[in-house]
């Protein structure tokens, strides 16, 4: 195998420039689907939020071909610049001016597509973007990229291996999504329509069912000299339905603060703000780190489990009944919404019989075991995938 530049293996094609008057309302005989940067996600092309552009604006070269690599060439975010996906369909499409296409030579098409998903490629593009005021990828940035290329048999083996592993990874992710859907379906099966509340279950404000506190403020003034470094949960750790342990920060706190904010198993953590559609997101922290506390932009909800179980409440937070309440009372500025302690305390919660909640909790426990097994298999496959990509492309 030898290093070769992309310029030796492919040519680049610029995207279609168009004006508002060139847009069609739908796909008719004079229009063609135009893909934009938002249609590139997770190394794949999606057809969400597409545009239909007048085909007179499109040259023959600008129609996508199977094997092309579609790249986001310009974006307001350096994290998005360079994201790429291989065209694996024969559908008639073109692409916008903020994108470009790398059209590989026929003998290298699949192999080059794999390269554009490698960490080496992402690293090189990130280096190009550092310090740039305008997040653009110029032709020379792509042309000068170097990658290891073998003979046709070696390249074919790489494509087959990586494609197989990617299929397994995608399948595992689909399994996890289906297990999550199964939990939501069971929730509806057991608790019915929460808006209509046919069973006429009691509705109570959250403050009557739980102890709710805000967390520690970073940068506060502390007179006490003896401080202890402890882990703490930030907003970035609290996702919808789960805790993200990828990065756990630490903070220096007094012993009194640690006792006040220490997290216990089965506490529910909720964020005070964010994107409107994620407002009030929450998750159970099942096994907190020793002396782990939480920041002031997170509410800690410690439920009275003689009335309401954490598993039920965490799923309730994802239901439209809770989401509509938060959206209705939230303060919104420039696309960011937030709730305060008073509003959270007043959250109306339907309280089904405890026996029914326990049945749901038992189902979730079994589902979580299945998810853990699938996640373990996914992690192992991803590790192998990453190792081989490193071996093939550096």
Phi, psi and omega in degrees: 000149181221156177280133177223151179277152178301326181301335177278344190248346187200168172234159183252147181230131181281159182278174184277127172268136182211162179250164180307325181288350178272357182273136176258156180288334181202186182272101176242185186295339181259005184238158177221148178294131176244123179266144180237183184300326181292346178273001175253116183210128177060032179078010181228163177259131175243164181247035176275137175054058180269164179242146176250119185246151179300127185292345176292344178277353189252125174278165179302322181294335187271003171277131182294144177237151179301130182100343175298152173249115180271128186233137171284111186263346182210134181199157175286349181242129178292337179289334183267334179298129177097349179299142191220157177206144179273137176285115182242026182223165180253011182293141180289115183212158168231192185212153186279173187291340177277002177242166170218163178242135168260115182257103186289155168300147186306326185280355186233003191306301183297322182294317180294324176300321177295318180302320183288359172255004185276156176295328180298316178297312181300321180296316181296320179292322178297321179296322179295322185284339183299125176085353180280134178283326178251124185275077181241145169255117179274165182303320182294332177298320179282314183302324186276356177296138179245142177215155177286128180232134178253196175282178186299322180292318179295317179296319180296323179294319178298313181301314182297315182295311182294320179297318179297313180295321179296323177296319179294317179300314179299320180295318179297319179296321177297321179298318179296319179297319180293325177293322175296319178296326179296320178297316180296321179295320179294323178301313179294320181299319183278323190249355173068203181279109185286340177285319182276330177049058182302329182282352180056046177291155180296140174248129184225147175293146184304325183298338178274353184244353188203159170264125186238128177223151171275177187248196185281143181265123178287137179084008178292160177272129181234126181276331183291136184275329183276102180246147182243130179279123183225156176287151176216149180274127175255173180304322182295342179276341185259105177258178180280102177097354179203161177262130178265114183264010185305312179229116177245116181275167177240160179213149177270127184222158176281164179298322179296320179294321179297316179295325182287322187251002183302133180272143179244158178305137178076009167295147175255126179258136181229141178272149182273342183197177181148203176300142183307323182286348179249010183299133178074019180296149183208163180203153177278133171261102189282318181226081181295152175295159182301130179059026180288134178238189184220153183279170187287347178271009177237137173264135173261121181249114179251106190279150171278100189285002171279350180237323185215134183266144180304321182297317177295313184295319180298321178286325178301322180297334180272354180280149181300335179299315178287318183298320180294325178298311182298316180296326182290330184249356185288151171272128183237131176219129177044049175081000178249132180245150180212153176238156179250178183299318181300317181292321178294317179300329183272358180308120178284125183240127173284133184243094177289168177304143183301323180301321179291319176298322180294323176297318178295318180298321179295320178295316180297321179300315179294320179295321178298325177296318177295319179297321180297320180294317179293318180297321178298315178295321178296315181299319180294318179293319179297322178298316178295317178302310182297321180297316181289323176297322176295318180295317184283323189239355178082000000 
